[in-house]
Amino acid sequence: MEGLASLPQFLLVGLTLGSIYALVAVGFVLIYNVTGILNFTQGEFCMLGAMLTATFVRSGIHLLPASFLAVATVVLLAVLLERGAISSARKATPLTLIFVTLGAATAIRGIALLIFGTEPYTLPVFQNLRPLQLAGVSVTWASLSALAVVVVVVLLIFFLLERTMAGKALRACMINKLAAQLMGINPQRMSLLAFVLSAAVGAVAGIIIAPITLAVYDMGLMLSLKGFIAATLGGLASAPGAIAGGLLLGVLEALGAGYIGSGYKDVAAFAVLLVVLFVRPDGLIGAIRGERV
């Protein structure tokens, strides 16, 4: 009975973490469907968003402008990465480009270690506010703000993709790059736009996770893996699937930590990934993927 009583609390924690994984997964999906590569610097975008925002706040900048400044810095880094490494090597195989992103992630992590050190960072917000008690569930303001920000960001992404010309061009490249190119859409520009959006979304994910957990220089590695798992659960070709995969992964982790032990939550995540890959390789939302040219 005690375990059942704790279920709503575990679900809330899972949805909070899952919403962050969902943002990371959306970043994976955007870049993968435009460029055909898996961008494993996505977790580093999250790490930099968290660490830079915390650093700016420590220096006396208010949280909101500090967040915008951090997102802009991460977006600039993504532009340099896409123009300097990905675009110049676009004729290379997708596997080679994946290794490029892995190398870039390692380099970013090393530079972050030199700049920020090993000290954990956090954002001192909501510390003086008591958690809300709703139907026996303790709801922190950090969790509420994280869920609210994720909802806003997801709505903005779908508005961009569905209601703007740039978003429609990006979606066209995601569906069929060759057909989009024949219609006059520049795939290189869409690749840059995908990196910009993914970096911005990743930085926001890092910012909202900082008040909940401690931010450290190497947090990007695990976030990249969790985002990749979430995107794989959703099929790697579907933004709604990535969101569903992130939420499911977060809930499974929270339930695993609550009922089995916190040391097994990562094991449960990877076990679910293996099961899905064996049972339904196309993910939760199987997507019909054409041949990449």
C-alpha positions as CSV (number, residue, x, y, z in Angstrom):
1,M,0.0,0.0,0.0
2,E,2.9,2.4,0.8
3,G,4.3,1.8,-2.7
4,L,0.9,2.6,-4.3
5,A,0.6,5.7,-2.2
6,S,4.0,6.9,-3.6
7,L,3.0,6.2,-7.2
8,P,1.7,9.8,-7.9
9,Q,4.9,11.3,-6.5
10,F,7.0,9.0,-8.7
11,L,4.9,9.8,-11.8
12,L,5.4,13.6,-11.2
13,V,9.2,13.1,-10.9
14,G,9.2,11.0,-14.0
15,L,7.2,13.5,-16.0
16,T,9.5,16.3,-14.9
17,L,12.6,14.4,-16.0
18,G,10.9,13.0,-19.0
19,S,10.0,16.4,-20.3
20,I,13.7,17.4,-20.2
21,Y,14.6,14.2,-22.0
22,A,11.9,15.0,-24.5
23,L,13.5,18.3,-25.4
24,V,16.9,16.6,-25.9
25,A,15.2,14.0,-28.0
26,V,13.5,16.6,-30.2
27,G,17.0,18.1,-30.9
28,F,18.2,14.7,-32.0
29,V,15.2,14.2,-34.3
30,L,15.5,17.7,-35.9
31,I,19.1,17.2,-36.9
32,Y,18.8,13.5,-37.8
33,N,16.0,14.0,-40.3
34,V,17.6,17.0,-42.0
35,T,21.3,15.9,-42.1
36,G,21.0,12.1,-41.6
37,I,23.4,12.2,-38.6
38,L,23.1,11.7,-34.9
39,N,24.3,14.8,-33.1
40,F,25.9,13.7,-29.9
41,T,26.8,17.2,-28.9
42,Q,23.1,17.7,-28.0
43,G,23.8,16.9,-24.4
44,E,26.7,19.4,-24.3
45,F,24.3,22.1,-25.5
46,C,22.2,21.3,-22.4
47,M,25.3,21.3,-20.1
48,L,26.4,24.7,-21.5
49,G,23.0,26.2,-21.1
50,A,22.9,25.2,-17.4
51,M,26.5,26.1,-16.6
52,L,26.5,29.4,-18.5
53,T,23.2,30.5,-17.0
54,A,24.4,29.6,-13.5
55,T,27.7,31.5,-14.1
56,F,25.9,34.6,-15.4
57,V,23.5,34.6,-12.4
58,R,26.5,34.3,-10.1
59,S,28.0,37.3,-11.7
60,G,24.9,39.4,-10.8
61,I,22.9,39.1,-14.0
62,H,19.2,38.5,-13.5
63,L,17.9,35.0,-14.3
64,L,15.9,35.9,-17.4
65,P,18.6,37.9,-19.3
66,A,21.2,35.4,-18.1
67,S,19.1,32.6,-19.7
68,F,18.8,34.5,-23.0
69,L,22.5,35.2,-23.0
70,A,23.3,31.5,-22.4
71,V,20.9,30.3,-25.1
72,A,22.5,32.8,-27.6
73,T,26.0,31.6,-26.7
74,V,25.0,28.0,-27.2
75,V,23.3,28.8,-30.5
76,L,26.5,30.6,-31.7
77,L,28.5,27.5,-30.8
78,A,26.1,25.4,-32.8
79,V,26.5,27.6,-35.8
80,L,30.3,27.4,-35.6
81,L,30.0,23.6,-35.3
82,E,27.7,23.2,-38.2
83,R,29.5,25.6,-40.5
84,G,33.0,24.6,-39.4
85,A,32.7,20.8,-39.1
86,I,29.4,19.4,-40.4
87,S,28.8,21.5,-43.5
88,S,32.5,21.3,-44.6
89,A,32.4,17.5,-44.3
90,R,28.9,17.0,-45.7
91,K,30.2,14.6,-48.4
92,A,31.5,12.3,-45.7
93,T,29.5,9.2,-44.7
94,P,26.9,9.6,-41.9
95,L,29.0,7.4,-39.6
96,T,32.0,9.7,-40.1
97,L,29.8,12.7,-39.2
98,I,28.6,10.9,-36.1
99,F,32.2,10.5,-35.0
100,V,32.7,14.2,-35.7
101,T,29.9,15.1,-33.3
102,L,31.4,12.7,-30.7
103,G,34.8,14.3,-31.0
104,A,33.2,17.8,-30.8
105,A,31.3,16.7,-27.6
106,T,34.5,15.4,-26.1
107,A,36.3,18.7,-26.9
108,I,33.4,20.8,-25.5
109,R,33.4,18.7,-22.3
110,G,37.2,19.2,-21.9
111,I,37.0,22.9,-22.4
112,A,34.1,23.1,-19.9
113,L,36.2,21.3,-17.4
114,L,39.0,23.9,-17.8
115,I,36.5,26.8,-17.5
116,F,34.0,25.7,-14.9
117,G,36.0,23.1,-13.0
118,T,34.5,20.1,-11.3
119,E,32.4,22.2,-8.9
120,P,28.6,21.5,-9.2
121,Y,26.5,24.5,-10.3
122,T,22.9,25.2,-9.5
123,L,20.4,28.0,-10.0
124,P,19.2,29.4,-6.7
125,V,15.6,29.9,-7.7
126,F,12.5,28.7,-5.9
127,Q,14.6,27.9,-2.8
128,N,12.5,29.9,-0.4
129,L,9.2,28.6,-1.7
130,R,7.5,25.7,0.0
131,P,6.3,22.8,-2.2
132,L,2.6,22.6,-3.0
133,Q,0.6,19.7,-1.6
134,L,-1.9,18.5,-4.2
135,A,-3.8,15.4,-3.5
136,G,-1.0,14.1,-1.3
137,V,1.7,14.8,-3.9
138,S,4.5,17.3,-3.1
139,V,4.9,19.5,-6.1
140,T,8.0,21.8,-6.2
141,W,8.0,25.1,-8.0
142,A,11.0,24.0,-9.9
143,S,9.1,21.0,-11.3
144,L,6.1,23.2,-12.2
145,S,8.2,25.7,-13.9
146,A,10.1,23.0,-15.8
147,L,6.9,21.4,-17.1
148,A,5.4,24.9,-18.0
149,V,8.6,25.9,-19.9
150,V,8.6,22.5,-21.8
151,V,5.0,22.9,-22.8
152,V,5.7,26.5,-24.1
153,V,8.9,25.4,-26.0
154,V,7.1,22.4,-27.6
155,L,4.2,24.6,-28.7
156,L,6.7,27.1,-30.2
157,I,8.5,24.4,-32.1
158,F,5.3,23.0,-33.6
159,F,4.1,26.6,-34.4
160,L,7.4,27.2,-36.2
161,L,7.2,23.9,-38.1
162,E,3.6,24.2,-39.1
163,R,2.9,27.9,-39.5
164,T,6.1,29.5,-40.8
165,M,7.8,29.3,-44.2
166,A,11.1,28.4,-42.7
167,G,9.5,25.7,-40.6
168,K,7.7,24.3,-43.6
169,A,10.9,24.2,-45.6
170,L,12.6,22.5,-42.7
171,R,9.8,19.9,-42.5
172,A,10.1,19.4,-46.3
173,C,13.8,18.5,-45.8
174,M,12.9,16.2,-43.0
175,I,10.4,14.3,-45.2
176,N,12.4,14.2,-48.4
177,K,15.6,16.1,-48.8
178,L,15.9,15.5,-52.6
179,A,12.3,16.6,-53.3
180,A,12.8,19.7,-51.2
181,Q,16.0,20.5,-53.0
182,L,14.2,20.2,-56.4
183,M,11.6,22.6,-55.1
184,G,14.3,25.2,-54.5
185,I,15.0,24.7,-50.8
186,N,18.6,24.9,-49.8
187,P,19.5,21.8,-47.6
188,Q,22.6,23.5,-46.2
189,R,20.5,26.4,-44.8
190,M,18.0,23.9,-43.4
191,S,20.9,22.0,-41.8
192,L,22.0,25.3,-40.1
193,L,18.5,26.0,-39.0
194,A,18.1,22.5,-37.5
195,F,21.4,23.0,-35.5
196,V,20.2,26.4,-34.3
197,L,16.9,25.1,-33.1
198,S,18.4,22.0,-31.5
199,A,21.0,24.1,-29.7
200,A,18.4,26.5,-28.4
201,V,16.1,23.7,-27.3
202,G,19.0,21.9,-25.7
203,A,20.2,25.0,-23.8
204,V,16.6,25.5,-22.5
205,A,16.6,21.9,-21.3
206,G,19.8,22.5,-19.4
207,I,18.5,25.7,-17.8
208,I,15.3,24.1,-16.5
209,I,17.2,21.1,-15.1
210,A,19.7,23.2,-13.2
211,P,17.3,24.2,-10.3
212,I,16.2,20.5,-10.0
213,T,19.6,18.7,-10.1
214,L,23.2,19.9,-9.8
215,A,24.8,20.9,-13.1
216,V,28.3,19.6,-13.7
217,Y,30.7,19.8,-16.7
218,D,30.1,16.2,-17.7
219,M,26.3,16.0,-17.4
220,G,26.0,16.3,-21.2
221,L,27.2,12.7,-21.7
222,M,24.3,11.1,-19.9
223,L,21.8,13.6,-21.3
224,S,22.9,12.8,-24.8
225,L,22.4,9.1,-24.1
226,K,19.0,9.6,-22.5
227,G,17.9,11.9,-25.3
228,F,19.1,9.3,-27.9
229,I,17.1,6.6,-26.1
230,A,14.0,8.8,-26.0
231,A,14.3,9.6,-29.7
232,T,14.8,5.9,-30.5
233,L,11.7,5.0,-28.5
234,G,9.8,7.5,-30.6
235,G,11.2,6.3,-33.9
236,L,14.0,8.9,-34.6
237,A,11.8,10.4,-37.4
238,S,8.9,11.8,-35.3
239,A,9.0,14.9,-33.0
240,P,5.8,13.8,-31.3
241,G,7.3,10.3,-30.9
242,A,10.4,11.8,-29.4
243,I,8.3,13.7,-26.8
244,A,6.3,10.5,-26.0
245,G,9.6,8.6,-25.7
246,G,11.1,11.2,-23.4
247,L,8.1,11.2,-21.1
248,L,8.0,7.4,-21.1
249,L,11.7,7.1,-20.3
250,G,11.4,9.6,-17.4
251,V,8.4,7.8,-15.9
252,L,10.2,4.4,-16.2
253,E,13.3,5.8,-14.6
254,A,11.3,7.3,-11.7
255,L,9.4,4.1,-11.1
256,G,12.6,2.1,-11.3
257,A,14.4,4.3,-8.8
258,G,11.4,4.4,-6.5
259,Y,10.5,0.7,-6.4
260,I,13.8,-1.0,-7.2
261,G,16.6,1.4,-6.3
262,S,18.1,4.6,-7.6
263,G,21.2,2.7,-8.8
264,Y,19.0,0.7,-11.3
265,K,17.2,3.6,-13.0
266,D,19.8,3.8,-15.8
267,V,19.8,0.0,-16.2
268,A,16.1,0.1,-16.6
269,A,16.4,2.8,-19.3
270,F,18.8,0.9,-21.4
271,A,16.9,-2.4,-20.9
272,V,13.8,-0.7,-22.3
273,L,15.8,0.5,-25.3
274,L,17.0,-3.0,-26.1
275,V,13.5,-4.4,-25.8
276,V,12.0,-1.8,-28.1
277,L,14.8,-2.3,-30.6
278,F,14.1,-6.0,-30.7
279,V,10.3,-5.9,-30.6
280,R,9.6,-2.7,-32.6
281,P,12.7,-1.2,-34.3
282,D,10.7,1.7,-35.7
283,G,10.0,2.9,-32.2
284,L,6.7,3.8,-30.5
285,I,5.6,5.7,-33.6
286,G,6.8,3.7,-36.5
287,A,7.8,6.1,-39.3
288,I,8.0,5.3,-43.0
289,R,11.5,6.5,-43.9
290,G,12.6,6.9,-47.4
291,E,16.0,6.3,-48.8
292,R,18.4,9.1,-48.0
293,V,20.2,10.6,-51.0
